[in-house]
Amino acid sequence: SASYNENTKYFIAGSFRDGTRVADINPYLWSDLFLANRENVLQELAAFSQQLERWREALTAADAQLLQEMMREAAIKRKDLY
């Protein structure tokens, strides 16, 4: 993130470490995997971009109801994983 600075490490917890562990990967292996699955990765990036835009719009509009709805949707999807 462009907003990262050296003091960030003093304000993060284990979940941040777990969520960013992909950054410490074998770049040769993963570039091959990404390219081998290029179409699927591109589709997921497009879907992710749409969701980010939905969040941006909700925040821009200060739409608390939509933000809460999106968080409820995310909670349901997470619970379905486990």
C-alpha positions in Angstrom: 0.0 0.0 0.0 1.2 3.5 -0.8 0.2 4.5 2.8 2.7 2.1 4.4 5.4 3.6 6.4 8.0 2.2 8.8 5.9 2.8 11.9 3.1 0.6 10.5 4.7 -2.5 12.1 4.0 -1.1 15.6 0.2 -1.1 14.9 -0.5 -4.4 13.3 -1.5 -7.8 14.7 -1.1 -11.4 13.8 -4.0 -11.3 11.3 -2.2 -8.7 9.3 0.9 -11.0 9.2 -1.3 -13.9 8.2 -3.1 -11.9 5.5 0.1 -10.6 4.0 2.2 -13.8 4.0 1.6 -14.2 0.3 4.0 -11.3 -0.2 6.8 -13.6 1.0 6.4 -16.3 -1.7 8.5 -17.9 -4.3 8.1 -15.4 -7.2 9.1 -17.9 -9.9 6.7 -20.6 -8.8 3.8 -18.1 -8.3 4.3 -16.2 -11.6 4.1 -19.6 -13.3 0.9 -20.5 -11.4 -0.7 -17.1 -12.1 0.1 -17.4 -15.8 -1.1 -21.0 -16.0 -4.4 -19.8 -14.5 -4.4 -16.4 -16.2 -8.0 -16.4 -17.3 -9.3 -17.4 -13.9 -7.1 -14.9 -12.1 -8.2 -12.1 -14.5 -11.9 -13.0 -13.8 -11.3 -12.9 -10.0 -9.4 -9.6 -10.3 -12.4 -8.1 -12.2 -14.8 -9.4 -9.5 -12.6 -8.0 -6.8 -12.4 -4.6 -8.5 -16.2 -4.5 -8.7 -16.4 -5.2 -5.0 -13.8 -2.5 -4.2 -15.9 -0.1 -6.3 -19.0 -1.0 -4.3 -17.2 -0.3 -1.1 -15.9 3.0 -2.5 -19.4 4.1 -3.5 -20.8 3.2 -0.2 -18.2 5.1 1.7 -18.4 8.1 -0.7 -22.2 8.2 -0.1 -21.7 7.7 3.6 -24.2 4.8 3.2 -24.1 3.0 6.6 -26.9 0.6 5.6 -25.0 -0.6 2.5 -21.8 -0.9 4.5 -23.5 -3.0 7.1 -25.2 -5.1 4.4 -21.8 -5.8 2.7 -20.3 -6.8 6.1 -23.2 -9.2 6.8 -22.7 -10.7 3.4 -19.0 -11.2 4.1 -19.7 -12.8 7.5 -22.1 -15.3 5.9 -19.6 -16.2 3.2 -16.8 -16.6 5.8 -19.0 -18.8 8.0 -19.8 -21.0 5.0 -16.0 -21.6 4.6 -15.8 -23.2 8.0 
